[in-house]
């Protein structure tokens, strides 16, 4: 059970770190890009939509992985 929690914690930490890096990189890219305000807002909106979709897909993958891990646990540990 502890190993499963460690794996979940590790995956969560990795996903959080990845998303944080994406946000920071995107923000810095937009700050230093020579574009007009309207274009920058559109780019931010597009990146936000892309990020939402990426998070949705990651949630689906994590949910599937959780189900697989839960399915392989011995019966006495499921309770």
C-alpha positions in Angstrom: 0.0 0.0 0.0 2.8 2.4 0.8 4.5 1.6 -2.5 1.3 2.5 -4.3 1.1 5.8 -2.4 4.7 6.5 -3.2 4.1 5.9 -6.9 1.0 8.1 -6.9 2.9 10.8 -5.1 5.9 10.6 -7.5 3.6 10.8 -10.5 1.7 13.8 -9.0 5.0 15.5 -8.3 6.2 14.9 -11.8 3.0 16.2 -13.4 3.0 19.3 -11.1 6.7 20.0 -12.0 6.0 19.6 -15.7 3.0 21.9 -15.7 4.8 24.5 -13.6 7.6 24.4 -16.2 5.2 24.8 -19.1 3.5 27.8 -17.4 6.8 29.5 -16.6 8.3 28.8 -20.0 5.1 30.0 -21.7 5.0 33.2 -19.7 8.6 34.0 -20.3 8.2 33.3 -24.0 5.3 35.7 -24.2 7.0 38.4 -22.2 10.0 38.5 -24.5 8.2 38.0 -27.8 7.8 41.1 -29.9 4.1 41.0 -30.5 1.2 43.4 -30.0 -1.0 43.2 -26.9 -4.0 41.7 -28.8 -1.8 39.1 -30.3 -0.2 38.3 -27.0 -3.7 37.9 -25.4 -4.8 35.6 -28.1 -1.6 33.6 -27.7 -2.2 33.3 -24.0 -5.8 32.2 -24.5 -4.6 29.6 -27.0 -1.9 28.3 -24.7 -4.4 28.2 -21.8 -6.8 26.1 -23.9 -3.9 23.7 -24.9 -2.9 23.4 -21.3 -6.4 22.6 -20.2 -6.6 19.9 -22.8 -3.2 18.5 -21.8 -4.3 18.4 -18.1 -7.5 16.6 -19.1 -5.6 14.0 -21.0 -3.1 13.5 -18.1 -6.0 13.1 -15.7 -7.5 10.4 -17.9 -4.2 8.6 -18.1 -3.6 8.8 -14.3 -7.2 7.5 -13.7 -6.5 4.5 -16.0 -3.2 3.8 -14.3 -4.8 4.0 -10.9 -7.4 1.5 -12.0 -4.7 -0.9 -13.3 -2.7 -0.6 -10.0 -5.9 -1.2 -7.9 -6.8 -4.2 -10.0 -3.4 -5.9 -9.3 -3.6 -5.5 -5.5 -4.2 -8.7 -3.5 -7.7 -9.0 -2.1 -6.7 -8.5 1.5 -5.1 -5.1 0.7 -8.1 -3.7 -1.1 -10.1 -3.1 2.1 
